[in-house]
Amino acid sequence: MKVTIINENCIGCGQCEATCDEVFQVKDDGIAHVVGEVTDKNSEDVKEAKDGCPTDAIVIENA
């Protein structure tokens, strides 16, 4: 599973980081970044973060 952020859609609300800080972090530029790898342990949290993103900025691809 590969996860990316559509920067133009991100409003930096931090919901993704609050849900899965192992993978997402809102940095000083005010938008979320993928900072970790998706693992079997956190994949459900990553999916929850995607579903909870208010601007659909998180994209999950099965790789």
Buried (B, 14 or more C-beta within 10 A) or exposed (E): EEBEBBEEBBBBBEBBBEBBBBBBBBEEEEBBBBEBEBEEEBBEBBBBBBEEBEEEBBEBEEE
